[in-house]
Every structure is written in C-alpha cells, then in structure tokens.
C-alpha cells in the first residue's frame, strides 16, 4: 500500500492531482472507424461525445517541454455514466520507445501511448496509441493550452503501432466548462470487457488513481467519481 499512500500524500500536499496537476479540458467527438477489430463493441458503435484533457505531468509552465498527458473520456459508452477512459502519455514511435515515457512538445509529431498493455478482445495484449493525423500543422503544447481546440490537431487512436489498426479519431471542438475541468476524473479501469489493462505494473498502479483523487479532495459529484466496472 506504499504507492497509493504516496500518491494520496502528494496530491494532498499539492492540493491537486499528484501528477498532471494542471491542464485544459476540451469537449470533443469520438468518431469510430469501421473495421473488423472489436466488432460489436459499443465503443465503436457510432460517434459519441468525449472530454479530452491535456496536461503537463510535473506541472511546469506550458512553454517548457516536459511529459504530456493525453486523457480521453468517451461518455456513456456502456450505458448512462459508464464511460471509456483512455489515459495516455507522451512517448516515441519506435517499438521500444512506445513503452517509454518521454517529454513531448509538438503535438503534431508526438505519439501518445498507454505504455502498459491492454488485453484487446480477439487480439491479445496491445498498446493503445494516439497520434495526430498525418500532415497536421505544427501545434506546440503551449499554443494548444493558450488557444484550445483552434490549435488542436485531429488525433487517431490506434493499436500496437502508430500505423496500426485504427479505432477512432478524436476531434476537439470547444473548451469544457470550468467546473468540469476542475472535477473530472480519469481512470484506465473505466473501460469495457473488450479493452482491459493487464500486467503486474497495471495492477500496482490501479489503486493510485482513487488514492490521488482522495488526496486532492475531488468532490463526490465530480465527473464519474468512482469505478463503474
């Protein structure tokens, strides 16, 4: 229980999330791409509203490159209040690099990765990745934080590789209300049976999410406050 306790204490001292304390939340649309993967999954049943959060891991000023968090909450995928959360972080394109956490700055060229694997129905263990659509104009982190969706590229969510099977595209539309940005909670275990975090490191980090949220005093009425599955 040392890891959850450390996260709870860190978030209590900061008065914010233990990591990724500051960022912006944008309303977005999750647009599935037709294909044979995850056939029949509600996640790919059609366009759905989503909330996309961009953040710096340590909390350095936006102009200073550091690790970038990219978290997507696809709303009501599995029923009312039953969301799909994807919590990704800046990484690299190479086989090894996709399993590492590295600083990112230009969102048009940075690959976002789950770093740790998911058990994907019918495919076994795979990473979940997101990258800007090919040909996107340069969009550095500071510009997106300052201007919001106007500078945010369209992102593609893929499995295994930056050019792997595509699940959906994410289109940022406008800024979320301030109260949503302040109370929203993400958790990789807000997910469906066809997309499950797996492995020892995932098991170790699972309790850190509610611990950190408890530490910074996230309100009970916060967006999707508890694990639903």
N, C-alpha and C positions, 0 to 999 in steps of 0.2 A: 504493500500500500504506500510505499515511499513516493512513487511517481505521482499518483493522484494528490497526495498531501502537498508535494512541492508545487504542483500546478495551482492548487487551491490557495496556498500561501502567496505565491507570486501574483496571482490575479487580485487577491485581497490587498496586497501592498500597493499594486499599481492602481487599483480602483477601476480596472478594466481587464480585458482578456489577458491571460498570461502571455500569450503570443498573438501577433496580429491585432494589437490594441486599437489601431486607428485605420480607417479606410473609408470607402464610399460604397453605397448600395444602390444599384440601378434596377429598375424594373425592366424585364426582358421577356423575350418569347423563345421557348424551346421548340424547335421545328425538326421533328424526326425525319430521317432519310429512309426511304423504303429499301428493303433488303431482306435477306433470309436470316440474319442474326437476331436473336431474341424474338423470334416470331411469336406473335400473340401477346407480347408483354404490354401492359398498359403504358409503360414508359415510351413506347413507340407508336401509340395508338393515334396520335394526332398532335397538332400544335397545342402548347399549354403555356400559361403564364409562369414566369420564373423570377427569382430575385438573385442578382449577381453581385457578389461583394469582392472588391479589390482591396488589398491591404499590404502594408509592409510588415514583415514578421517581427522585427525588433521595434519598429515604430520610428525609424529615422525620418527626417524630412523627405518629402517626395522627390526632391531633386537629387538626392544621394542614392545611387544604386544599391539595392540590397535584395534579400529574398522576398519574392512577391507571392502573396496568397490569392488564389482564384477559386472562390466557392460559389457553387450554383445550387439553388433550392428550386426544384421544379414542383409547383404547387399541386396538391390534391391528386397526385398520380394514382394512388392506390385507394382513393376514397377521401371523403372530407377530412382535412387535417393530416392526411397520410402522404407525406412528401417524399421526393427523391432528392437527397443531398449528395453532391459531389464536392469533395474538399481536395483541391489540387494545389500544387506549389511549383514555383519556377525550377526548371530542370534543363536538360540538354536533349539533343536529338539522337545521340548515339545509343547503342544497346546498353552500355554501362551508364552513360550519362542520364538516361531516363530513370535510373534508380538512385540518383544523387540529388541533393538539394543545393542549388547554386543561385547566386544573385541574378536578377533579371532587371531590365530597364525598358528596352524597346519591345512593346507587347506584340509588334508585328512579326518579330523573329524569335521570341521566347516560347519554348514548349513548356506547358504546364502538365504536371504528372501527378498521379496518385502516389508514386514512388513505391508504395507497398501494393501487393496484388489483390485483385478481386477474383472470386470464383464466378466465372461467367457461364451461365447455363448453356450447355452444349459446346463449350469452347475450353473449359478448364481455367487455369489461372492466367489472368491477363492484367496488365496495367491499363488504367483509364487515362487518356491524354486529351489535352485541348491545345489547339494552336490556331493562330489567325489564318484566315483563308489566304491562299496563295495570291500574291500580287497586292496585298493590303499595304496602304501607305504607312510609313513610319509613324508610330504612336508611342512616344515615351510615357513612362508611368506618370510623371509629373503633369504632363499635358492632359492625360485622361482624368487624373484626380481633380485638376482645375476646371476642365470643361465638360467632364462627364461623357454621356453617350455620343456627343457630337464627334469625339475623337476615338471612340472605342471601335476596334475592328470587329467584323463578324468572326466568331470562333467556331471551329469544327471540333466536335467531340468524337474521338476515335479510340480504338482498342489496340493495344500492343505497341504500335509504331505510329510516328507522325503521319505515315501514309497508309495506316492500317484500316480495317473496316470502320466505316463512319456510322455513328449512332444518330447524330443530330447536329444542327447548327444552333448557335445562340446569338440572338440579335438584341443588343441593348437598345432601349427605347427612350426612357427618361429617368430622372432621379426618383428614388423611392422617398416617401415622406420621412421626415427626420425621426419620428417615433419608431418607425420600422427599422431604420438604420441603427438605432440605439439599442433595440431589444432583440433583434433577430439572432437566432441560434442555429449553428450548423453542426451536424454530426454525421459522420460517414455511415453510422448504423441506422440512420433514417433512410431505408432502402427497401427494395423488394427481394423476394426469394431468388430471383434470377441474377442478382448482382450483389454478392456478399463479400465483404472484406475477409481475407483469410491470412493465416500465418501467425507465428509467435509474436512478432512485433506489433501486428494489428491487435492481438489480444492484450498486449501490455498497454497499448495506448488507449484502448477503449474507455477505461474509467477516467482518463484525464479530461475528457470533454465535459461531463457533468460536474467534475470537481472544479475546473476552471470557471464554469458558469456560476456555480455556487459561490465561489470566491469573490467574483466581481459583482455579486448581488443582482444578477439579471432578474428582472421582475417575473413573477409567476405567470403573468399574462403575456410574456414575451412570445414572439413568433415561434410556434412549435417548440415548446419548452422541454418536452420530455421525449424519450424514445417511444415510437409508436409500435414497433415490432420487436 
